[in-house]
């Protein structure tokens, strides 16, 4: 077999390149081939030659033992690992890494049939051993490199989010401290503009802390069955928590009465935090002295909670990007997507859906949709007497 490989090397490489080109990704590149088929073919040829000449130790040194016991130390193992890394950089998938070596096996078999070149069982066993070891090392290297890349990306994203949080906290604390110093001088009334600045930044600090707590809860969430609770009580708590922020920002905050019979099931604190994030976003972007409305109602077997603002509407494309982490609105450098993406994850964690609808020229409406559940008191009234 080794003489067959030597005599038909160029033809085998060409057939492998043709097979790669047929796959949907792309044609073979010089980078892909550097530690790929040609080098593997050379090592396979040398392995077969060493075995034919009775140099078993040299054969194992080149291609590794059966089962991969020492493949990591073999020439083939090292170059296959490099090949796996290169394919990852080129954007290939792990199945395409495997196909690269499978292409060569098929090319050898097809050409041997065409040329009527019979091989012994031992030679085919060696071919399979080499392919097995090379694929194992290439795939392992590919996966390890991919895992490292994912870990680095996640670390960078976490650092970015932490940096944004620290920046926002520092900004709000700094402004609140200056306002407090001015008030302590005794020359400014607490009910004036400086007092409003202090209130606004204290509300912002509360929102940032609540948002961070919600994110930590999501990251470490343990699946729970949840509880059935009143929508009216949830809206009431959200209204009370958001009232200070609305006042500090000069918004008109409207909360229509909620049917006391409406119930939903889930993690109440997580949903309350999600609703708080939506309200904070609405207060932030609604035009001064305009309305922000919190409205909960039922339609069929669903409960809907709307948060409506008067931001003037969304620019084209913003609806699709609204829940992406680190997104911005209207060129505002303050990140809005962090709170909104957390809210979306929180709602979905309880089987709900969070959407946004643009009202051009007016504002936007964020809607939480959850399955409706009967409250215990409502169930009791439906049961026949004595049951």
SVG drawing of the C-alpha trace seen along z (x, -y; Angstrom):
<svg xmlns="http://www.w3.org/2000/svg" viewBox="-74 -80 87 89">
<polyline fill="none" stroke="black" stroke-width="0.4" points="0.0,0.0 2.8,-2.5 4.1,-2.2 0.5,-2.8 0.3,-5.9 3.7,-7.2 2.8,-6.7 -0.7,-8.3 -0.1,-11.0 -1.1,-14.0 -4.2,-12.2 -5.4,-11.4 -4.8,-15.0 -6.7,-16.3 -9.6,-14.0 -9.8,-15.1 -9.8,-18.8 -12.6,-18.1 -14.6,-16.4 -14.1,-19.4 -15.2,-21.7 -18.5,-19.8 -19.4,-20.5 -21.5,-23.6 -18.8,-25.4 -16.0,-26.2 -13.1,-24.8 -9.9,-23.6 -7.4,-26.3 -3.6,-26.2 -4.1,-26.8 -6.4,-23.8 -4.1,-21.5 -0.9,-22.5 -1.4,-20.1 -4.2,-18.2 -4.4,-15.6 -0.9,-15.9 1.0,-15.7 -1.3,-12.9 -0.7,-11.1 3.0,-11.3 2.9,-10.0 0.5,-7.2 3.0,-6.2 5.9,-6.2 4.0,-4.2 3.1,-1.5 6.7,-1.4 8.1,-1.0 5.7,1.9 6.6,3.6 10.3,3.3 9.6,4.7 10.3,1.5 7.2,1.6 8.6,-1.0 9.2,-3.5 5.6,-2.9 4.2,-3.7 6.4,-6.8 5.0,-8.2 1.3,-7.4 0.7,-6.2 -0.6,-3.0 -4.0,-1.5 -6.7,-3.1 -4.7,-6.3 -2.7,-5.4 0.3,-7.3 -1.2,-9.3 -0.7,-12.6 3.1,-12.0 3.2,-10.8 4.0,-12.9 0.5,-12.3 -1.1,-13.3 0.7,-16.6 -0.1,-17.6 -3.7,-16.4 -4.1,-18.6 -2.7,-21.6 -5.1,-20.7 -8.1,-20.8 -7.1,-24.2 -6.7,-25.6 -10.2,-24.3 -11.7,-26.1 -10.1,-29.4 -11.4,-28.9 -14.9,-28.6 -15.4,-24.8 -17.6,-22.6 -16.5,-19.5 -18.2,-17.2 -16.1,-18.8 -13.0,-18.0 -14.0,-14.3 -14.9,-14.5 -11.4,-15.7 -10.0,-12.4 -12.9,-10.4 -12.4,-11.9 -8.9,-10.5 -10.1,-7.0 -12.7,-7.1 -10.3,-8.5 -7.8,-5.7 -10.5,-3.0 -12.0,-4.3 -8.7,-4.7 -7.5,-1.2 -10.7,0.3 -10.2,-1.7 -6.5,-0.6 -7.2,2.9 -4.7,2.6 -5.4,5.2 -4.3,4.5 -3.9,6.9 -6.1,6.9 -3.1,5.8 -2.6,2.8 -6.2,1.8 -6.0,2.3 -3.0,-0.2 -5.0,-2.7 -7.9,-2.6 -5.6,-2.9 -4.0,-6.0 -7.4,-7.5 -8.8,-6.8 -5.9,-8.4 -5.7,-11.4 -9.5,-12.1 -9.4,-11.7 -6.6,-14.2 -8.0,-16.7 -11.4,-16.7 -10.0,-16.9 -7.9,-19.9 -10.8,-21.5 -13.1,-21.1 -10.5,-22.3 -9.7,-25.4 -13.4,-26.1 -14.1,-25.8 -11.2,-28.2 -12.6,-30.7 -16.1,-30.5 -14.7,-30.9 -12.7,-34.0 -15.7,-35.5 -17.9,-34.9 -15.2,-36.4 -15.0,-39.5 -18.8,-39.9 -18.9,-39.5 -16.1,-42.1 -18.0,-44.5 -21.2,-44.1 -19.4,-44.6 -17.6,-47.7 -20.9,-49.2 -22.5,-48.5 -19.5,-50.1 -19.6,-53.1 -23.4,-53.6 -23.1,-53.2 -20.2,-55.6 -22.0,-58.2 -25.2,-58.0 -23.3,-58.0 -21.2,-60.9 -24.1,-63.0 -26.1,-62.1 -23.1,-63.0 -22.8,-66.5 -26.5,-67.1 -26.4,-66.1 -23.4,-68.4 -25.3,-71.3 -28.3,-70.6 -26.2,-70.2 -24.9,-73.8 -28.3,-74.9 -28.8,-77.3 -31.0,-75.1 -34.4,-73.6 -34.9,-69.9 -38.1,-70.3 -36.2,-72.2 -34.3,-71.1 -31.3,-69.9 -33.5,-67.7 -35.0,-66.3 -31.5,-65.4 -30.8,-63.6 -34.1,-61.7 -33.5,-60.8 -30.1,-59.4 -31.1,-57.5 -33.9,-55.9 -31.4,-55.0 -29.1,-53.3 -32.1,-51.3 -32.9,-50.2 -29.2,-49.3 -29.1,-47.1 -32.4,-45.5 -31.3,-44.8 -28.0,-43.3 -29.8,-41.1 -32.2,-39.9 -29.3,-39.0 -27.5,-37.0 -30.8,-35.2 -31.1,-34.2 -27.6,-33.1 -27.9,-30.8 -31.6,-29.9 -32.8,-26.5 -36.0,-25.4 -39.0,-25.8 -42.7,-25.1 -43.5,-28.6 -46.6,-29.9 -50.0,-31.2 -50.4,-34.8 -52.6,-37.8 -51.8,-40.0 -53.4,-42.9 -50.9,-42.6 -48.0,-42.3 -49.0,-45.4 -49.6,-47.2 -46.1,-46.4 -44.5,-47.4 -46.5,-50.7 -45.3,-51.5 -41.6,-50.6 -41.7,-52.8 -43.5,-55.8 -40.3,-57.5 -38.6,-57.1 -41.6,-58.5 -41.7,-61.5 -38.0,-62.1 -38.1,-62.1 -41.2,-64.2 -43.5,-61.5 -47.2,-61.1 -47.6,-57.5 -51.0,-55.9 -52.0,-52.5 -55.6,-51.4 -57.4,-49.1 -56.7,-45.4 -59.3,-42.7 -58.6,-41.1 -59.6,-37.7 -56.7,-37.5 -53.9,-35.1 -50.6,-33.9 -48.1,-31.3 -44.3,-31.8 -41.5,-33.2 -43.1,-36.4 -39.9,-38.2 -38.3,-37.5 -41.4,-38.7 -41.6,-41.8 -38.0,-42.6 -38.7,-42.2 -41.7,-44.6 -39.5,-47.0 -36.9,-47.0 -39.6,-47.7 -40.9,-50.6 -37.5,-52.0 -36.8,-51.9 -40.1,-53.7 -39.4,-56.5 -36.0,-56.9 -37.1,-57.4 -40.6,-58.9 -40.7,-62.6 -40.8,-65.0 -44.2,-65.3 -45.8,-62.6 -47.6,-59.5 -46.3,-56.1 -49.0,-53.5 -49.0,-50.2 -52.0,-48.2 -52.8,-44.5 -55.8,-42.7 -56.9,-39.3 -57.9,-38.0 -59.0,-34.3 -56.6,-32.1 -53.8,-34.7 -52.9,-37.6 -51.2,-40.6 -49.3,-43.3 -48.5,-46.4 -46.0,-49.2 -46.7,-52.0 -44.5,-55.1 -44.4,-58.3 -40.9,-58.2 -42.0,-59.3 -41.6,-55.9 -38.6,-53.7 -36.2,-54.2 -36.3,-51.6 -34.8,-48.3 -34.9,-49.1 -37.7,-46.6 -35.5,-43.7 -32.5,-44.9 -34.4,-46.0 -33.7,-42.9 -30.1,-42.4 -27.6,-42.9 -25.8,-46.3 -28.2,-47.8 -28.8,-51.6 -31.7,-53.8 -31.5,-57.0 -27.7,-57.2 -28.0,-57.4 -24.7,-56.0 -26.5,-54.4 -27.1,-50.7 -30.8,-49.8 -30.5,-46.2 -29.0,-45.0 -32.2,-45.6 -34.5,-44.6 -32.6,-41.4 -32.7,-40.4 -36.5,-41.2 -37.0,-39.0 -35.0,-36.1 -37.0,-36.4 -40.4,-36.4 -39.4,-33.4 -38.1,-31.5 -41.7,-31.4 -43.1,-30.3 -44.1,-33.8 -43.4,-36.0 -42.1,-39.6 -42.7,-41.7 -42.5,-45.3 -44.8,-47.1 -43.8,-50.4 -46.4,-53.2 -44.9,-55.6 -44.9,-59.2 -46.2,-58.2 -44.1,-55.7 -43.8,-51.9 -45.7,-49.3 -43.9,-46.4 -46.2,-43.5 -45.7,-40.6 -47.9,-37.6 -48.4,-34.8 -50.8,-31.9 -53.8,-32.7 -54.3,-30.7 -57.2,-30.7 -56.5,-32.0 -57.4,-29.8 -60.3,-32.0 -61.7,-31.8 -61.5,-28.0 -63.3,-27.8 -66.2,-29.8 -66.6,-27.3 -66.7,-24.2 -70.1,-22.8 -71.1,-23.1 -69.5,-20.4 -66.7,-19.6"/>
</svg>
